[in-house]
Amino acid sequence: MNKTSLCDQAITREARAHRILKHLSHAAMVIFLASLPIMTLSAAAADISAFMKLISQNEDAQMSVRDLAFFLVTHDIDATPNADHVVVQMGHSIYKLVPNGRHVGLANVTQIS
């Protein structure tokens, strides 16, 4: 074998390896992008779960709408007091919370969108 033929073989191997790496990096990017919605959904589910746990595991029979909104905001929840309820937005969902007085938990929660 001559030097040119060995050099051509090395270039061909390098080009093949480069093509394989390029395809692998494209496949890895596709897999990563496909997994983003799943990771987002699980994070949202964890947030909603923590939110519901916060509401159900605390009680205050004297809590007003403003008190409830303040309590939620101090726990990094987007809450807005209205006349007789609190509106909470988590991701793409909106919840209506009505303080429930002496009943278990802080409020009755209804998903409105």
RODO-2510 file (C-alpha; in nm, 4 decimals, decimal comma):
residues 113
     n   res          X          Y          Z
     1     m     0,0000     0,0000     0,0000
     2     n     0,1187     0,3444    -0,0697
     3     k     0,0983     0,6517     0,1501
     4     t    -0,1831     0,8097    -0,0540
     5     s    -0,4071     0,5077    -0,0125
     6     l    -0,3511     0,4984     0,3665
     7     c    -0,4195     0,8708     0,3867
     8     d    -0,7418     0,8309     0,1850
     9     q    -0,8548     0,5469     0,4142
    10     a    -0,7902     0,7625     0,7228
    11     i    -0,9866     1,0526     0,5726
    12     t    -1,2729     0,8181     0,4807
    13     r    -1,2815     0,6743     0,8358
    14     e    -1,2763     1,0240     0,9828
    15     a    -1,5593     1,1361     0,7544
    16     r    -1,7643     0,8280     0,8506
    17     a    -1,7022     0,8915     1,2202
    18     h    -1,8018     1,2565     1,1755
    19     r    -2,1278     1,1551     0,9997
    20     i    -2,2093     0,9057     1,2757
    21     l    -2,1458     1,1651     1,5478
    22     k    -2,3576     1,4165     1,3592
    23     h    -2,6490     1,1693     1,3392
    24     l    -2,6097     1,0795     1,7062
    25     s    -2,6138     1,4433     1,8112
    26     h    -2,9288     1,5009     1,6033
    27     a    -3,0923     1,1953     1,7643
    28     a    -2,9943     1,3160     2,1122
    29     m    -3,1427     1,6592     2,0391
    30     v    -3,4686     1,5028     1,9173
    31     i    -3,4915     1,2868     2,2296
    32     f    -3,4197     1,5853     2,4531
    33     l    -3,6789     1,8045     2,2821
    34     a    -3,9365     1,5258     2,2953
    35     s    -3,8813     1,4860     2,6703
    36     l    -3,9312     1,8570     2,7537
    37     p    -4,3142     1,8424     2,7641
    38     i    -4,2961     1,5381     2,9918
    39     m    -4,0608     1,7184     3,2310
    40     t    -4,2838     2,0267     3,2241
    41     l    -4,5946     1,8187     3,2943
    42     s    -4,4300     1,6451     3,5879
    43     a    -4,3145     1,9771     3,7316
    44     a    -4,6664     2,1182     3,6935
    45     a    -4,8133     1,8076     3,8569
    46     a    -4,5697     1,8452     4,1471
    47     d    -4,6694     2,2134     4,1855
    48     i    -5,0401     2,1290     4,1881
    49     s    -4,9802     1,8456     4,4317
    50     a    -4,7869     2,0757     4,6681
    51     f    -5,0606     2,3412     4,6312
    52     m    -5,3382     2,0950     4,7200
    53     k    -5,1328     1,9624     5,0114
    54     l    -5,0824     2,3176     5,1404
    55     i    -5,4585     2,3839     5,1257
    56     s    -5,5662     2,0521     5,2779
    57     q    -5,3097     2,0245     5,5584
    58     n    -5,3701     2,3678     5,7109
    59     e    -5,6806     2,4947     5,8883
    60     d    -5,7983     2,8340     6,0069
    61     a    -6,1686     2,8852     6,0746
    62     q    -6,1210     3,2637     6,0846
    63     m    -5,9352     3,2978     5,7525
    64     s    -6,0808     3,5633     5,5224
    65     v    -6,0417     3,5879     5,1449
    66     r    -5,7610     3,8433     5,1874
    67     d    -5,5900     3,6270     5,4523
    68     l    -5,6064     3,3246     5,2210
    69     a    -5,4619     3,5203     4,9271
    70     f    -5,1821     3,6553     5,1489
    71     f    -5,1073     3,3058     5,2825
    72     l    -5,0829     3,1665     4,9287
    73     v    -4,8641     3,4519     4,8022
    74     t    -4,6211     3,3957     5,0910
    75     h    -4,5880     3,0402     4,9572
    76     d    -4,5000     3,1659     4,6051
    77     i    -4,8452     3,0976     4,4606
    78     d    -5,0015     3,3494     4,2205
    79     a    -5,3187     3,4400     4,4150
    80     t    -5,5621     3,7306     4,3743
    81     p    -5,8386     3,8066     4,6258
    82     n    -6,1909     3,8827     4,4946
    83     a    -6,5144     3,9593     4,6801
    84     d    -6,5848     3,6074     4,8120
    85     h    -6,3052     3,3924     4,6674
    86     v    -5,9388     3,3810     4,5676
    87     v    -5,8240     3,3162     4,2119
    88     v    -5,5054     3,1122     4,1741
    89     q    -5,3215     3,0681     3,8469
    90     m    -5,0808     2,7761     3,8128
    91     g    -4,9398     2,7257     3,4670
    92     h    -5,2312     2,7146     3,2250
    93     s    -5,4879     2,6322     3,4958
    94     i    -5,6992     2,8719     3,7023
    95     y    -5,8502     2,7736     4,0368
    96     k    -6,1201     2,9354     4,2498
    97     l    -6,0722     2,9026     4,6258
    98     v    -6,3450     2,9821     4,8756
    99     p    -6,2423     2,9883     5,2440
   100     n    -6,4354     2,7076     5,4126
   101     g    -6,4444     2,8205     5,7762
   102     r    -6,4653     2,5274     6,0175
   103     h    -6,4425     2,2548     5,7530
   104     v    -6,1231     2,0578     5,6923
   105     g    -5,8547     2,2481     5,5035
   106     l    -5,8325     2,6170     5,4249
   107     a    -6,0652     2,6386     5,1254
   108     n    -6,2881     2,4628     4,8773
   109     v    -6,0954     2,4422     4,5503
   110     t    -6,2590     2,4415     4,2071
   111     q    -6,0673     2,4372     3,8791
   112     i    -6,2297     2,6915     3,6480
   113     s    -6,0003     2,6491     3,3467
***
